[in-house]
Amino acid sequence: MESSILSINPHSNAKTACSAHGTAAACTPLIADVVLRDAGSDHVEWAVCARWLRENSDATAWLSKHPDAAARLGPV
């Protein structure tokens, strides 16, 4: 299912495991909350680690187009 990123903000929700890698990966700290839209929902919220932000091409493209949001995250 194709999705599009609507926003990326510093992590502030109650999720404690990386939505991309799962609990077993022990990705800590979580640094961002990503809001996505896909064919099934207009609002899907993920909590993600720095590795996901660095390795996900959609996330890196979105952050390059939104430098203010990227700055709020600090170094990734």
VOGUPA-649776 format. One line per 10 residues: number of its first residue (from 1); their letters; for each residue x, y negated, z of N, C-alpha, C. Coordinates in steps of 0.001 Angstrom, whole numbers, plus 500000, padded with zeros to 6 digits. Last residue first. Layout:
N
NUM) A) X Y Z X Y Z X Y Z  ...
***
This chain:
76
76) VPGLRAAADP) 520078 486118 512964 519482 487449 512822 520560 488453 512511  520078 483230 514983 520832 484161 514140 520187 485546 514141  516678 481902 515181 518103 481906 515531 518839 482887 514629  514026 481509 514709 514458 482853 515098 515895 482875 515596  513837 478921 513817 513233 479236 515113 513644 480612 515617  514959 479157 511272 515716 478456 512319 515160 478768 513700  512865 480399 509898 514140 481099 510087 514958 480469 511208  511023 478306 509894 510702 479553 510598 511976 480339 510871  512443 476523 508251 512067 476131 509616 511740 477354 510461  512717 477871 505769 513895 477662 506629 513550 477216 508051
66) HKSLWATADS) 511229 479700 503888 510681 479031 505081 511803 478801 506082  512534 481089 501970 511580 480083 501501 510984 479264 502650  513966 482870 503506 514725 481908 502693 513825 480801 502154  511884 484390 504600 512654 483490 505470 513469 482482 504678  511088 485806 502294 510155 484910 502961 510911 483911 503823  513420 487301 501754 512918 486341 500766 511983 485333 501418  513555 488858 504056 514659 487929 503756 514217 486890 502730  511109 490273 503803 511354 489392 504954 512468 488398 504657  511523 491715 501464 510403 490766 501533 510612 489773 502676  513735 493322 502176 513882 492304 501129 512736 491286 501134
56) NERLWRACVA) 514952 494154 505222 513712 494131 504454 513764 492983 503447  517291 493806 506709 517252 494832 505664 516005 494801 504787  516901 491793 508619 518065 491724 507729 517913 492637 506524  514576 492647 509932 514588 491335 509273 515748 491220 508290  515463 495088 510965 514399 495066 509965 514398 493743 509205  517418 494160 512805 517798 495028 511682 516743 495004 510584  515928 492766 514720 516800 492015 513800 517180 492854 512593  512580 494203 514923 513950 493977 515387 514744 493194 514334  509112 493187 515301 510253 493792 514614 511595 493385 515220  505726 493749 515430 506854 493248 516221 508081 493951 515650
46) WEVHDSGADR) 503050 492881 513255 504158 493759 513604 505104 493028 514528  499671 492656 512503 500786 492044 513224 501799 493106 513629  497612 491940 509893 498311 493046 510526 499523 492433 511197  494945 490710 508417 495822 490347 509528 496362 491608 510203  493340 491657 506453 493878 490317 506240 494860 489909 507329  493590 495035 505292 493362 494063 506357 493988 492718 506001  494046 496698 503114 493129 497149 504142 492786 496109 505194  495906 495499 501476 494606 495833 500890 493581 496226 501947  497369 493077 503754 497433 494156 502774 496031 494472 502277  499408 490727 505324 498088 490975 504735 498286 492120 503747
36) LVVDAILPTC) 501171 490231 508434 501060 490707 507052 499601 490756 506629  503274 488631 510607 501867 488805 510245 501821 489105 508754  505681 489528 512897 505414 489325 511477 503936 489580 511228  507667 488421 515412 506326 488914 515140 506013 488533 513700  511029 489234 516415 510053 488504 515606 508709 489215 515573  512729 490720 518008 512984 489285 517880 511918 488521 517115  513336 493134 520423 512445 492719 519343 512594 491218 519232  516764 494026 521140 515467 493437 521467 514616 493240 520214  515964 497322 520208 515788 496213 521134 516946 495265 520955  514817 500166 519094 515252 498882 518532 514957 497776 519540
26) AAATGHASCA) 514459 502976 519422 514906 502104 520519 515491 500788 520011  513455 504940 517858 514641 504225 517363 515229 503299 518415  511124 505781 519094 512310 506649 519160 513578 505940 518710  509176 503835 518386 509722 503889 519736 511026 504674 519803  509655 502378 515063 509042 503223 516081 509805 503255 517392  510330 500726 512933 511179 501881 513225 510620 502821 514279  508367 498726 512716 508943 499314 511509 509672 500622 511790  507742 497893 515247 506663 498420 514415 507201 499106 513166  509582 498537 518078 509652 498011 516720 508584 498678 515852  507824 498129 521144 508551 498987 520210 508516 498361 518823
16) TKANSHPNIS) 506226 496454 522591 507555 496738 523135 508393 497642 522238  503853 493806 522363 504431 495032 521807 505872 495210 522300  502774 491402 523153 502998 492421 524179 503648 493703 523648  504478 488642 521464 503312 489458 521805 503708 490573 522771  506638 487199 520658 505959 486737 521874 504764 487602 522245  509358 486587 518567 508552 487605 519251 507952 487058 520537  509049 483832 516313 509767 484499 517404 508834 485448 518161  507396 484686 513185 507614 483821 514346 508431 484557 515396  506307 484618 509985 507299 485259 510835 507631 484265 511937  503401 485156 507906 504215 484356 508822 505220 485249 509542
6) LISSEM) 502600 486759 505770 501946 485469 505965 502763 484564 506879  503745 488992 503376 504022 488360 504657 503345 487000 504695  501775 491543 501910 502478 490264 501778 502616 489639 503161  501850 494928 500643 501495 493912 501627 502255 492636 501339  500633 497876 499094 501402 496638 499007 500908 495633 500039  500846 501170 500000 500000 500000 500000 500895 498763 500000
***
